[in-house]
């Protein structure tokens, strides 16, 4: 059990977000700066996906918010409680599912989940524990010792432990890493139900398609800095790019000069033209109808048209790609 930090500080006034991070930095003794002046508000009841490459600072940020890592500077509040000044009240509102499969191997599933509830001063509630275990397909394993469970079942136990004290905020740190498809499906069904009940969920994931499906907002962290926080739909609209792929009836040697304003890209074999559109940085782009009319005017026939759109993964990669 990790003791509450003892350094006295004056708590900041309550903040509007259920999780409020202000100018948070973490520098280790080695001189490595893991977090750099991060300011972030998490809205009550949302699913917030924190994305970033390996070593970007995702786990350090979550661990600092949860009071497991001591910040070098800055403040964190959870439900209005400072994570240092009022550690117990803040931590009682947090459920954390870590990456590591660390459990009490010799305990039964029922005992370890019930004990986790008691750690936060919650009265025994067998009916609630049963509900949690059933929701994670653990009920049949309630009397099994954790050491006998598969890796996927142990991951379910970690989630059950995090939910045992009915937290207002649930952190899921790479919850899908190394788990089977069935558990992933069960877990996301549970996440949706928790959101419906008003639980705020912050997750880190390498499965960007899950963030694309589940998240209300997306934050991108890279080299210890938050480089973007945006509603998912807005992000897709601003940075997502669509492409019109035009399969030509006959190959072209080059794009006619009169079509140059469209920025068309000709494939190596001359059989395909690609027109990129739909990005917010091209507000004056010509409509597709005009492009097709100009193709016809140039005597360029085509056999087929199809469209493609950038995924959240494409956007993420473009954001964290090192500048050349």
C-alpha positions as CSV (number, residue, x, y, z in Angstrom):
1,X,0.0,0.0,0.0
2,X,1.4,3.4,-1.0
3,X,1.2,6.0,1.8
4,X,-0.1,9.4,1.1
5,X,2.6,12.1,0.4
6,X,3.3,14.0,3.6
7,X,4.5,17.4,2.2
8,X,2.1,20.1,3.3
9,X,0.6,22.3,0.6
10,X,-2.4,24.6,0.3
11,X,-5.1,23.2,-1.8
12,X,-6.3,25.1,-4.9
13,X,-9.9,26.2,-5.1
14,X,-12.3,23.5,-6.6
15,X,-12.0,23.3,-10.4
16,X,-14.8,22.7,-12.9
17,X,-13.5,19.4,-14.3
18,X,-13.9,16.2,-12.2
19,X,-10.2,15.8,-12.9
20,X,-8.3,19.1,-13.1
21,X,-4.5,19.2,-13.8
22,X,-2.7,22.5,-13.6
23,X,0.9,23.1,-14.8
24,X,2.0,19.5,-13.9
25,X,5.6,18.6,-14.4
26,X,7.6,15.5,-13.4
27,X,11.4,15.4,-13.7
28,X,13.2,12.3,-12.4
29,X,16.6,12.3,-10.6
30,X,18.2,11.2,-13.8
31,X,17.2,14.5,-15.3
32,X,14.6,12.9,-17.6
33,X,11.6,15.2,-17.9
34,X,8.6,12.9,-18.2
35,X,5.9,15.5,-17.9
36,X,6.2,19.2,-19.0
37,X,3.7,21.8,-17.7
38,X,0.6,19.9,-18.4
39,X,-2.8,21.6,-17.9
40,X,-5.9,19.4,-18.6
41,X,-9.5,19.2,-17.5
42,X,-11.6,16.0,-17.7
43,X,-15.3,16.6,-18.0
44,X,-17.6,14.6,-15.7
45,X,-19.2,11.6,-17.3
46,X,-17.0,11.6,-20.5
47,X,-14.7,8.9,-21.9
48,X,-11.4,10.5,-22.5
49,X,-8.8,8.7,-24.6
50,X,-5.1,9.6,-24.0
51,X,-3.0,8.6,-26.9
52,X,0.7,8.7,-27.4
53,X,3.7,6.6,-28.5
54,X,5.7,4.5,-26.1
55,X,7.5,6.6,-23.6
56,X,5.4,9.7,-24.3
57,X,4.3,10.1,-20.6
58,X,0.9,8.4,-20.6
59,X,1.5,6.1,-17.6
60,X,3.4,8.8,-15.7
61,X,0.5,11.2,-16.1
62,X,-2.1,8.7,-14.9
63,X,0.2,7.6,-12.0
64,X,0.7,11.2,-10.9
65,X,-3.0,12.0,-11.1
66,X,-3.7,8.9,-9.0
67,X,-1.1,9.9,-6.4
68,X,1.3,7.1,-7.1
69,X,4.0,9.3,-8.5
70,X,5.0,12.6,-6.8
71,X,4.9,15.6,-9.2
72,X,7.9,17.9,-9.4
73,X,5.5,20.9,-9.7
74,X,1.9,21.6,-10.4
75,X,-1.4,20.5,-8.9
76,X,-4.1,17.8,-9.4
77,X,-7.6,17.9,-8.2
78,X,-10.1,15.0,-8.4
79,X,-13.8,15.9,-7.7
80,X,-12.5,19.1,-6.0
81,X,-10.0,17.3,-3.7
82,X,-6.3,18.0,-4.1
83,X,-4.4,14.8,-4.6
84,X,-1.7,15.8,-2.1
85,X,-3.5,17.9,0.5
86,X,-6.6,15.8,0.6
87,X,-5.1,12.5,-0.6
88,X,-7.6,10.1,0.9
89,X,-10.7,11.9,-0.3
90,X,-9.2,12.3,-3.8
91,X,-8.0,8.7,-4.0
92,X,-11.3,7.3,-2.8
93,X,-12.9,8.7,-5.9
94,X,-10.5,7.0,-8.3
95,X,-10.4,3.5,-9.6
96,X,-7.2,2.4,-11.4
97,X,-6.6,-0.6,-13.7
98,X,-2.8,-0.7,-14.2
99,X,-1.0,-2.3,-17.0
100,X,0.8,-4.8,-14.8
101,X,-1.0,-8.0,-13.7
102,X,-0.2,-7.5,-10.0
103,X,-2.7,-9.4,-7.8
104,X,-2.8,-11.3,-4.5
105,X,-2.0,-14.7,-5.9
106,X,-3.1,-16.8,-2.9
107,X,-6.4,-14.9,-2.3
108,X,-9.7,-15.9,-3.9
109,X,-11.4,-13.6,-6.4
110,X,-14.2,-12.8,-3.9
111,X,-11.8,-12.0,-1.1
112,X,-9.4,-9.7,-3.0
113,X,-12.3,-7.7,-4.6
114,X,-14.1,-7.4,-1.3
115,X,-10.8,-6.3,0.4
116,X,-10.3,-3.6,-2.2
117,X,-13.7,-2.2,-1.3
118,X,-12.8,-2.1,2.4
119,X,-9.5,-0.3,1.7
120,X,-11.4,2.8,0.8
121,X,-13.7,2.7,3.9
122,X,-16.7,1.4,2.0
123,X,-19.2,-0.8,4.0
124,X,-19.5,-4.4,2.9
125,X,-21.9,-4.8,0.0
126,X,-22.0,-8.4,-1.2
127,X,-24.8,-7.7,-3.7
128,X,-22.7,-5.0,-5.4
129,X,-19.6,-7.2,-5.5
130,X,-21.7,-9.9,-7.1
131,X,-22.9,-7.5,-9.7
132,X,-19.4,-6.4,-10.6
133,X,-18.1,-10.0,-10.8
134,X,-21.1,-11.1,-13.0
135,X,-20.6,-8.1,-15.3
136,X,-17.0,-9.3,-15.9
137,X,-17.9,-13.0,-16.3
138,X,-16.1,-13.7,-13.0
139,X,-18.9,-15.0,-10.9
140,X,-18.1,-18.7,-11.6
141,X,-14.5,-18.0,-10.5
142,X,-15.4,-16.2,-7.3
143,X,-13.9,-18.9,-5.1
144,X,-10.9,-19.6,-7.2
145,X,-7.5,-18.5,-6.1
146,X,-6.1,-15.9,-8.4
147,X,-2.9,-17.9,-9.0
148,X,-5.0,-20.5,-10.9
149,X,-6.5,-18.0,-13.3
150,X,-5.5,-17.2,-16.9
151,X,-4.0,-13.9,-17.8
152,X,-7.3,-12.7,-19.2
153,X,-9.1,-13.6,-16.0
154,X,-6.5,-11.9,-13.9
155,X,-7.1,-8.7,-16.0
156,X,-10.8,-9.0,-15.2
157,X,-10.0,-9.2,-11.5
158,X,-8.0,-6.0,-11.8
159,X,-11.0,-4.3,-13.3
160,X,-13.3,-5.7,-10.6
161,X,-10.9,-4.4,-7.9
162,X,-10.8,-1.0,-9.4
163,X,-14.6,-0.9,-9.4
164,X,-15.1,-2.4,-5.9
165,X,-15.4,0.9,-4.1
166,X,-17.7,2.5,-6.7
167,X,-15.3,5.2,-8.0
168,X,-16.4,8.3,-9.8
169,X,-13.4,8.3,-12.0
170,X,-12.0,5.1,-13.6
171,X,-8.5,5.0,-15.2
172,X,-7.7,2.2,-17.6
173,X,-4.0,2.1,-18.5
174,X,-3.6,0.0,-21.6
175,X,-6.5,-2.3,-20.6
176,X,-6.6,-4.2,-23.9
177,X,-2.9,-5.0,-24.0
178,X,-2.5,-8.8,-24.3
179,X,-6.1,-9.7,-23.7
180,X,-8.4,-11.9,-25.8
181,X,-11.1,-10.6,-28.0
182,X,-13.9,-11.8,-25.7
183,X,-12.5,-9.9,-22.7
184,X,-12.0,-6.8,-24.9
185,X,-15.6,-7.0,-25.9
186,X,-16.9,-7.5,-22.4
187,X,-14.7,-4.7,-21.1
188,X,-16.0,-2.1,-23.6
189,X,-19.6,-3.2,-22.9
190,X,-18.9,-2.5,-19.2
191,X,-17.3,0.8,-20.0
192,X,-20.4,1.9,-21.9
193,X,-22.6,0.9,-18.9
194,X,-20.4,2.8,-16.5
195,X,-20.6,5.9,-18.7
196,X,-24.4,5.6,-18.6
197,X,-24.2,5.6,-14.8
198,X,-22.1,8.8,-14.8
199,X,-18.6,7.4,-14.3
200,X,-15.9,9.4,-15.9
201,X,-13.4,7.1,-17.8
202,X,-9.9,8.0,-18.8
203,X,-8.1,5.4,-20.9
204,X,-4.8,4.9,-22.6
205,X,-4.6,2.5,-25.5
206,X,-2.5,1.3,-28.4
207,X,-5.7,0.1,-30.0
208,X,-6.6,3.4,-31.6
209,X,-9.7,1.9,-33.3
210,X,-11.1,1.5,-29.8
211,X,-10.5,5.1,-29.0
212,X,-12.1,6.0,-32.3
213,X,-15.2,4.0,-31.4
214,X,-15.5,4.7,-27.6
215,X,-14.0,8.2,-26.8
216,X,-15.9,11.4,-26.5
217,X,-12.6,13.4,-26.5
218,X,-9.1,12.6,-27.4
219,X,-5.8,13.9,-26.0
220,X,-2.5,13.3,-27.6
221,X,0.7,13.4,-25.5
222,X,4.2,13.3,-27.0
223,X,7.5,13.7,-25.2
224,X,5.8,14.7,-22.0
225,X,3.7,17.4,-23.5
226,X,0.0,17.5,-24.3
227,X,0.0,18.5,-28.0
228,X,-3.8,18.3,-28.6
229,X,-7.1,17.9,-26.8
230,X,-10.2,17.8,-28.9
231,X,-13.6,16.4,-29.2
232,X,-13.3,13.3,-31.4
233,X,-15.8,14.4,-34.0
234,X,-14.2,17.8,-34.2
235,X,-10.8,16.3,-34.5
236,X,-11.9,14.1,-37.3
237,X,-13.5,17.0,-39.1
238,X,-10.5,19.3,-38.6
239,X,-7.7,16.9,-39.4
240,X,-9.4,14.1,-41.2
241,X,-8.8,14.1,-44.9
242,X,-10.9,12.5,-47.6
243,X,-9.6,11.2,-50.9
244,X,-11.4,10.6,-54.1
245,X,-9.7,7.8,-56.1
246,X,-10.4,8.0,-59.8
247,X,-9.7,4.9,-61.8
248,X,-8.9,6.0,-65.4
249,X,-10.2,4.3,-68.5
250,X,-6.8,4.9,-70.1
251,X,-3.4,5.6,-68.5
252,X,-2.1,9.2,-68.4
253,X,1.5,10.2,-68.9
254,X,1.1,13.3,-66.7
255,X,-1.6,15.4,-65.2
256,X,-2.8,18.1,-67.6
257,X,-1.6,21.6,-66.7
258,X,-5.2,22.9,-66.6
259,X,-6.0,20.5,-63.7
260,X,-3.0,21.6,-61.6
261,X,-5.1,23.7,-59.2
262,X,-6.7,20.5,-57.9
263,X,-3.4,19.1,-56.7
264,X,-4.1,15.7,-58.3
265,X,-1.6,12.9,-57.7
266,X,-1.1,10.4,-60.6
267,X,-0.2,6.8,-59.7
268,X,3.0,5.3,-61.0
269,X,1.2,3.3,-63.7
270,X,-0.8,6.3,-64.8
271,X,-4.1,4.4,-64.1
272,X,-5.3,6.3,-60.9
273,X,-5.8,9.9,-60.0
274,X,-6.1,10.9,-56.3
275,X,-7.8,14.0,-55.2
276,X,-7.5,15.0,-51.5
277,X,-10.2,17.1,-49.9
278,X,-12.2,17.7,-46.8
279,X,-9.4,19.1,-44.6
280,X,-10.0,22.3,-42.6
281,X,-6.8,23.8,-44.0
282,X,-8.3,23.8,-47.5
283,X,-11.4,26.0,-47.1
284,X,-11.3,27.1,-50.7
285,X,-11.2,23.7,-52.3
286,X,-13.1,23.1,-55.5
287,X,-16.2,20.9,-55.4
288,X,-15.9,17.3,-56.8
289,X,-18.5,18.1,-59.4
290,X,-16.2,20.8,-60.8
291,X,-13.3,18.4,-60.9
292,X,-15.3,15.8,-62.8
293,X,-16.5,18.4,-65.3
294,X,-13.0,19.5,-65.9
295,X,-11.8,15.9,-66.4
296,X,-14.5,15.5,-69.0
297,X,-13.5,18.8,-70.7
298,X,-10.0,17.4,-70.9
299,X,-11.2,14.2,-72.5
300,X,-10.2,12.1,-69.6
301,X,-12.6,9.2,-69.0
302,X,-12.8,7.0,-65.9
303,X,-14.1,3.6,-65.0
304,X,-14.7,3.9,-61.3
305,X,-14.8,6.4,-58.4
306,X,-14.3,5.6,-54.7
307,X,-13.6,7.6,-51.6
308,X,-11.4,7.0,-48.5
309,X,-11.2,8.9,-45.3
310,X,-8.4,9.3,-42.7
311,X,-8.9,7.3,-39.5
312,X,-8.0,8.5,-36.0
313,X,-4.8,6.4,-36.3
314,X,-3.8,8.3,-39.5
315,X,-4.3,11.6,-37.6
316,X,-2.4,10.3,-34.6
317,X,0.5,9.3,-36.6
318,X,0.6,12.6,-38.4
319,X,0.6,14.5,-35.1
320,X,3.5,12.6,-33.5
321,X,5.6,12.0,-36.5
322,X,9.0,13.7,-36.0
323,X,9.5,16.9,-38.1
324,X,11.8,16.2,-41.0
